[in-house]
Amino acid sequence: MKGTPPVERFDPPNMEAYGRICGWTLTRSHARSGDPIAIAGYLGKGDVFDRAITEFAEAYATQNDKDYEQFLAAIDGGRIPAVDD
């Protein structure tokens, strides 16, 4: 069963609820995929993967902060319209 809700008409509380439901569904589906024993065997006992995923997460967070600052600057500069509730 698939459906497409009219997200363009959602108010902020409904959009937040929809986002949470989508996130929960995606997380649950990914958590159930794969074979945990095979994945653990593939990753091994070292910390190479741990360090790599940490480095990626930190770089991603830094880029996210930069993107958000550019987004706010675009709003302040009038390039993107924004509504304050």
C-alpha positions in Angstrom: 0.0 0.0 0.0 1.6 3.2 -1.2 0.2 6.7 -1.1 1.3 10.2 -1.5 0.0 12.7 1.0 -0.6 16.3 0.0 2.6 17.6 1.7 2.4 20.9 -0.1 -0.7 21.7 2.0 0.7 20.5 5.3 1.0 23.1 8.1 4.2 22.9 10.2 2.9 20.5 12.9 1.6 18.1 10.3 4.8 18.3 8.3 6.8 17.6 11.4 4.6 14.6 12.2 4.9 13.3 8.6 8.7 13.7 8.8 8.9 11.8 12.0 6.8 8.9 10.6 9.0 8.8 7.4 12.1 8.8 9.5 10.8 6.1 11.8 9.8 3.9 8.9 13.1 4.4 7.1 15.1 3.6 10.3 13.1 0.5 11.0 13.4 -0.8 7.5 17.2 -0.3 7.5 17.6 -1.8 10.9 16.0 -5.0 9.7 18.1 -5.3 6.6 21.2 -7.3 6.4 22.7 -10.1 8.5 24.2 -8.7 11.7 26.7 -11.6 12.0 27.8 -11.2 8.4 28.1 -7.4 8.8 30.1 -7.8 12.0 32.4 -10.3 10.2 32.9 -7.9 7.3 33.7 -4.9 9.6 36.2 -7.0 11.6 37.5 -6.3 15.1 39.5 -3.2 14.4 38.3 0.4 14.6 38.8 1.4 11.0 35.1 1.5 10.3 34.4 3.3 13.5 37.0 6.0 12.7 35.7 6.3 9.1 32.1 6.7 10.1 33.0 9.3 12.7 35.1 11.3 10.2 32.2 11.2 7.8 29.6 12.2 10.4 31.8 15.2 11.5 32.3 16.3 7.9 28.6 15.9 7.2 27.7 18.0 10.2 30.2 20.7 9.2 28.7 20.8 5.7 25.2 20.9 7.1 26.1 23.9 9.3 27.5 25.7 6.2 24.5 24.9 4.1 22.2 26.2 6.9 24.1 29.4 7.1 23.8 29.9 3.4 20.1 29.2 3.6 19.7 31.8 6.3 21.7 34.3 4.3 19.5 33.6 1.3 16.4 34.4 3.4 18.0 37.5 4.8 19.0 38.6 1.3 15.5 38.1 0.0 16.5 35.3 -2.4 14.2 32.8 -0.6 10.8 33.9 0.8 10.2 32.8 4.4 7.2 33.0 6.7 7.6 33.3 10.4 4.8 31.7 12.4 
